[in-house]
Amino acid sequence: MNSFRPQTLATLALCGLLAAGCESNKSRNPLSPTVAGPIAGVTITAPKPLEPANNSTLTAGGAVTLLIENAATTGERPIWLQIEVATDAGFGNKVHSADKVSPGSGGRTQYQVPVTLPAAGARYFWRSRALDGANTGEWSAASAFVLQDPVVVALPMPAYPQNNTTADSLTPDITVLNGIASGPLAGPVSYRIEIATDTDYRNMVAVLTATRSGSSTTTVRPTPLSYNTTYYWRVYATDGVVTVGPTGTSFFRTPAAPVAPTPSPAPAPTPAPPSPSPSPSPSPAPTPGGARAPNPAPGQRLPLPNMAWVIEEVARQYPSALRNSCQSHGGSWEFMDRVVDRLRQFDTRWGYNGKRGNSSDPSHDVVDYNWGSDRDEGTTNVYIIDIIVGHCGANPGPAFIDQTGVTSSQGTIGRWTGRGRF
């Protein structure tokens, strides 16, 4: 016999209706955390990858930061982002994923990948999408980037002049030993050389820029400096992106101002010789030499000192000696001798040149500079410098023309000689 009374059945029916009504209210609340399935009419757009831009190249070993343009939703529920990074465009080999990233302010989200991505030179792909717990948006387009080794720009090493040496001229060849530059993204390297009269570089007299050469050294020449002055110099290196420096300070001193020789008293007039050819002027006695540049490192050669100003100065002081310098037409050695003597006051490596390697046949308008470690007399390790332009012409002039390469290409040689004077 059924023991339920009519009142009990009515009560159960009422409770069932209340329960159904409560569940119906819960499913219709769009902000309920337990809402099930997609909510009809809600659309979530795909985020947009901004940085790094597609196919960008980044430096390996550094943090990778992603910048995303936020997704939009037509629903009431808050959204968040999912992010994936993989080594393939199909995202089958994911190296990192983030499931719930809060969107950033201003319509953009910045996300730093919290792991170090390995393999310099490898390509990575990344994407993102937005969700609200009930609805899921589409994945963004995949964006790729490549990791490359970092650029390394090393400082050069100051080579000349340094260690309180006296420079060979007022325009010394500032020389550095090149530093390395590595990394696939490294650009052409240039050196910035600063020259000052104080160690704080507040009184800079020159700022020089030189492109790193393809050899072991790079050289740049300043405009003429002052006589008998100490200068300090340092170097920076840059490829346009990476800048390093400065080097430690090197210093040198410029040579003292040359002392003009005391002119000899004019000789008493003598009767003209019967020969129609003019008598050559007497050559001066050789003057004592000055300092001497130290020998170069093994396998190296000294740079050529630019002494053009010395030739011009002698030409101004002794114009008649220059005009009368054509020895083959009755001229004198006076101009050549005075030039060589003046050059040797700065460096005794200067001397005369033996034509075609013959010390007994000195050139009439060419001098030599011994760039090596051999003794002077007879060495062929020389720079060959033509010091008279238009020699034996109507209007000869001072010059400083490096004929070393031309002489070599013609298959001839130069040979240092003192011409019996020293």
C-alpha positions in Angstrom: 0.0 0.0 0.0 1.4 3.4 -1.0 2.2 5.4 2.1 2.7 8.9 0.3 0.0 11.4 1.1 -1.2 14.0 -1.4 0.5 16.8 0.5 3.9 15.1 0.2 3.5 14.7 -3.6 2.7 18.4 -3.9 5.7 19.4 -1.9 8.1 17.3 -4.0 6.7 18.7 -7.2 7.2 22.2 -5.9 10.7 21.5 -4.9 11.4 20.0 -8.4 10.1 23.2 -10.1 12.2 25.4 -7.8 15.4 23.4 -8.5 14.8 23.6 -12.3 14.3 27.3 -12.0 17.5 27.8 -10.0 19.5 25.9 -12.6 17.9 27.8 -15.4 18.9 31.2 -13.8 22.5 30.0 -13.3 23.0 29.1 -17.0 21.5 32.4 -18.2 24.1 34.5 -16.2 26.9 35.3 -18.7 29.4 36.1 -15.9 28.9 32.8 -14.1 32.1 30.9 -13.8 30.2 27.6 -14.3 28.6 28.6 -17.6 28.9 25.8 -20.0 29.7 25.9 -23.7 29.9 28.8 -26.1 27.5 31.7 -25.5 25.5 32.4 -28.6 26.1 35.7 -30.3 29.5 36.3 -28.7 32.5 36.9 -31.1 36.2 37.1 -30.0 38.6 38.5 -32.6 42.1 37.1 -33.1 45.0 39.1 -31.5 47.6 40.6 -33.8 51.3 39.9 -33.5 53.3 43.2 -33.5 56.8 42.6 -32.3 59.1 41.1 -33.2 57.9 41.7 -36.7 57.6 38.6 -39.0 61.1 37.3 -40.0 62.9 39.6 -37.6 66.5 38.8 -36.5 67.2 38.9 -32.8 70.3 38.5 -30.7 70.7 35.1 -29.1 71.0 34.8 -25.4 68.9 37.9 -24.6 65.3 38.0 -23.4 62.6 37.7 -26.1 59.7 40.1 -25.6 56.5 39.7 -27.6 54.1 42.6 -28.2 50.5 41.8 -29.1 47.6 43.9 -30.2 44.7 42.8 -27.9 41.7 40.8 -29.1 38.2 42.3 -28.9 35.0 40.6 -27.7 31.3 41.3 -28.1 30.5 39.5 -24.9 30.4 40.5 -21.2 32.9 38.1 -19.9 36.6 39.2 -19.5 39.1 37.6 -21.8 42.7 36.4 -21.5 45.4 35.3 -23.9 47.1 32.0 -24.7 50.6 32.2 -26.2 52.6 29.5 -28.0 56.2 29.5 -29.2 57.5 26.6 -31.4 60.3 25.6 -33.7 57.9 24.8 -36.5 55.1 26.7 -38.3 52.6 23.9 -37.4 53.3 24.3 -33.6 53.9 20.6 -33.3 57.2 21.2 -31.4 56.3 23.8 -28.8 59.2 25.2 -26.7 57.0 27.4 -24.5 53.3 28.1 -23.9 51.4 30.4 -21.6 47.7 29.6 -20.8 46.3 32.6 -19.1 48.0 36.0 -19.8 46.0 39.1 -18.7 45.6 41.6 -21.5 47.7 44.8 -21.1 46.4 48.3 -21.0 46.2 50.6 -24.0 45.0 47.9 -26.3 48.4 46.0 -26.2 50.0 43.2 -24.2 53.7 42.8 -23.7 54.9 39.4 -22.8 58.5 38.3 -22.0 59.2 34.7 -22.8 60.5 33.4 -19.4 62.9 30.8 -20.9 66.1 31.1 -22.8 65.6 30.0 -26.4 68.6 27.9 -27.6 70.3 27.4 -30.9 71.7 30.6 -32.4 70.6 30.7 -36.0 67.4 28.8 -35.3 64.0 30.1 -36.5 61.0 30.3 -34.0 57.3 30.8 -34.6 54.8 32.4 -32.2 51.1 33.0 -32.0 48.3 33.9 -29.6 44.5 33.7 -29.1 41.9 35.0 -26.7 39.4 33.1 -24.5 36.7 34.0 -22.0 36.1 30.6 -20.4 33.0 29.9 -22.5 34.1 31.2 -26.0 37.5 30.8 -27.7 38.8 33.1 -30.5 40.9 32.1 -33.5 44.6 31.9 -33.3 46.5 34.9 -34.6 48.6 34.6 -37.7 52.0 32.9 -36.9 55.0 35.3 -36.8 58.6 34.1 -37.1 61.9 35.4 -35.8 65.5 34.2 -36.1 68.1 34.2 -33.3 71.7 35.1 -34.3 75.0 35.2 -32.4 75.6 38.6 -30.7 77.9 41.2 -32.4 81.3 41.5 -30.8 83.4 44.6 -31.6 86.8 44.5 -29.9 88.9 47.6 -29.2 92.1 48.1 -31.3 95.5 48.4 -29.6 97.4 51.7 -30.0 100.6 51.0 -31.8 102.2 54.3 -32.9 103.1 56.8 -31.5 103.0 55.9 -27.9 105.1 55.4 -24.7 106.2 59.0 -24.7 108.1 58.6 -28.0 108.9 61.6 -30.2 106.9 61.5 -33.4 108.7 61.6 -36.7 106.8 64.7 -37.8 104.0 67.2 -37.1 101.7 64.8 -39.0 102.5 61.4 -37.5 100.7 58.3 -38.8 98.4 57.4 -35.9 98.4 53.6 -36.1 96.4 50.9 -34.2 96.4 47.1 -34.3 93.0 46.2 -35.4 90.5 44.5 -33.0 88.2 41.7 -34.1 84.6 42.2 -35.2 82.4 39.1 -35.2 78.8 38.1 -35.4 76.6 37.8 -38.6 75.0 41.1 -37.9 78.3 43.1 -37.5 78.6 46.0 -39.8 81.8 47.7 -41.1 83.9 48.9 -38.1 85.3 52.4 -37.9 87.7 53.9 -35.4 87.3 57.3 -33.7 90.7 58.7 -32.6 90.7 61.6 -30.2 93.8 63.7 -29.7 94.1 66.3 -26.9 96.7 68.2 -25.0 95.4 67.0 -21.6 94.6 63.6 -20.1 90.9 64.6 -19.5 90.4 65.4 -23.2 88.9 68.7 -22.5 91.3 70.4 -24.9 90.9 68.2 -27.9 92.8 69.3 -31.0 91.6 66.6 -33.4 88.9 64.0 -33.8 89.8 61.6 -36.6 87.7 58.8 -38.1 89.2 55.8 -40.0 87.5 52.7 -41.4 89.0 49.6 -40.1 91.4 48.3 -42.8 91.5 44.7 -44.1 95.0 44.2 -42.9 96.4 44.0 -39.3 96.7 47.7 -38.8 94.7 50.9 -39.5 96.4 54.3 -39.9 95.1 57.9 -40.1 97.1 61.1 -40.3 96.1 64.3 -38.5 96.6 67.8 -39.8 99.9 69.4 -38.7 100.2 69.6 -34.9 102.4 72.1 -33.0 106.1 71.7 -32.4 107.5 70.4 -29.2 104.2 69.6 -27.6 102.9 66.5 -25.7 99.7 65.0 -27.1 97.4 62.3 -25.6 95.3 60.0 -27.8 92.7 57.3 -27.4 90.4 55.2 -29.6 86.8 54.1 -29.8 85.4 51.4 -32.1 81.9 51.1 -33.5 80.0 49.2 -36.2 77.2 51.8 -36.1 75.2 49.8 -33.5 77.7 48.5 -31.0 80.3 51.0 -29.7 83.2 50.2 -27.4 85.9 52.2 -25.8 87.9 54.1 -25.2 91.3 52.5 -25.1 93.8 53.5 -22.5 95.5 56.8 -23.2 98.8 56.8 -25.2 100.9 59.9 -25.5 103.8 61.3 -27.6 105.7 64.4 -28.2 106.1 66.3 -31.5 109.6 67.2 -32.7 111.3 70.5 -31.8 111.1 73.2 -34.3 114.1 73.0 -36.7 116.8 75.5 -36.2 117.8 77.3 -39.4 121.5 77.0 -40.1 123.5 80.1 -39.8 124.2 81.4 -43.3 127.8 81.4 -44.3 129.3 84.7 -45.1 129.2 85.6 -48.8 132.5 84.7 -50.5 134.5 87.4 -52.1 133.8 87.9 -55.8 136.1 86.0 -58.1 136.6 86.3 -61.8 134.2 84.3 -63.9 135.7 81.0 -65.1 136.4 80.7 -68.8 134.0 77.8 -69.2 130.5 78.9 -70.4 128.9 76.4 -68.0 128.0 77.7 -64.5 130.1 76.4 -61.7 128.1 74.2 -59.3 127.6 75.6 -55.9 129.6 73.9 -53.1 127.7 71.3 -51.1 127.5 71.9 -47.3 129.4 69.7 -44.9 127.2 67.0 -43.4 125.5 67.9 -40.2 125.2 65.6 -37.2 122.2 63.3 -37.3 119.4 63.4 -34.7 117.2 60.7 -33.2 116.6 57.3 -34.9 113.3 55.4 -35.0 113.5 52.1 -33.2 113.5 48.9 -35.3 110.2 47.4 -36.2 108.9 44.2 -34.9 110.1 41.0 -36.7 108.3 40.7 -40.0 107.0 44.3 -39.9 108.1 47.6 -41.5 108.1 51.1 -40.1 105.6 53.5 -41.6 106.8 56.1 -44.0 107.1 59.5 -42.2 105.5 62.3 -44.2 108.3 64.9 -44.4 107.0 66.9 -47.3 107.1 70.0 -45.2 110.9 69.6 -44.7 111.4 69.5 -48.5 109.3 72.6 -48.9 111.1 74.4 -46.1 114.5 73.8 -47.6 113.3 74.9 -51.0 112.1 78.2 -49.5 115.4 78.7 -47.7 117.6 77.8 -50.6 115.7 78.5 -53.9 118.9 79.0 -55.9 120.2 75.6 -54.8 116.9 74.0 -56.1 117.2 75.9 -59.4 120.8 74.7 -59.7 120.1 71.1 -58.8 120.5 69.5 -62.2 123.9 67.8 -61.7 123.9 66.3 -65.2 124.0 69.8 -66.7 126.6 71.4 -64.4 124.4 71.8 -61.4 125.2 71.1 -57.7 124.4 68.6 -55.1 123.7 71.4 -52.6 119.9 71.1 -52.5 120.0 67.3 -52.2 122.6 67.5 -49.4 120.7 70.1 -47.5 117.5 68.1 -47.7 119.1 64.9 -46.6 120.9 66.6 -43.7 117.7 68.2 -42.6 115.8 64.9 -42.7 118.5 63.2 -40.7 118.1 65.7 -37.9 114.7 64.0 -37.3 115.7 60.4 -38.1 119.1 59.0 -39.3 117.2 56.3 -41.3 117.1 58.9 -44.2 119.8 58.8 -46.9 120.4 58.8 -50.6 119.2 56.3 -53.2 121.4 54.2 -55.4 119.9 54.0 -59.0 118.8 50.5 -59.9 120.4 49.2 -56.7 123.9 50.7 -57.6 125.3 52.5 -54.5 128.0 54.0 -56.8 125.4 55.8 -58.9 123.3 57.9 -56.5 120.0 59.4 -57.8 120.1 63.1 -58.4 116.6 63.8 -57.0 115.6 60.8 -54.9 116.1 60.0 -51.2 115.6 56.7 -49.3 114.2 55.8 -45.8 115.3 52.5 -44.2 112.1 50.9 -42.9 113.7 47.7 -41.6 116.2 46.4 -39.1 119.2 46.1 -41.5 122.1 48.5 -41.3 121.6 51.5 -43.5 124.4 51.3 -46.1 123.5 48.9 -48.9 120.0 47.9 -47.6 117.2 47.5 -50.1 114.5 47.7 -47.4 113.8 51.3 -48.3 111.0 53.7 -49.2 112.0 55.6 -52.4 111.0 59.2 -52.4 111.3 61.7 -55.3 111.9 65.2 -53.8 112.1 67.3 -57.0 109.4 67.7 -59.5 110.4 68.9 -63.0 114.1 68.2 -62.2 116.4 69.6 -64.9 113.4 71.5 -66.2 112.9 75.3 -66.4 111.1 75.5 -63.1 111.9 72.6 -60.7 109.9 72.4 -57.5 109.9 70.6 -54.1 108.0 67.3 -53.9 107.5 64.3 -51.7 106.4 61.5 -54.1 106.5 57.8 -52.9 108.0 55.9 -55.8 108.5 52.6 -53.9 105.6 50.8 -55.6 106.4 52.1 -59.1 110.0 51.2 -58.8 109.1 47.6 -57.7 106.5 47.2 -60.5 109.2 48.2 -63.0 111.4 45.4 -61.8 114.1 47.7 -60.4 115.2 48.3 -56.8 116.5 51.1 -54.6 119.5 50.8 -52.4 120.4 53.1 -49.4 123.6 54.9 -49.6 125.3 57.7 -47.6 127.1 58.9 -50.8 130.3 58.8 -48.9 129.1 61.7 -46.7 128.2 59.6 -43.7 
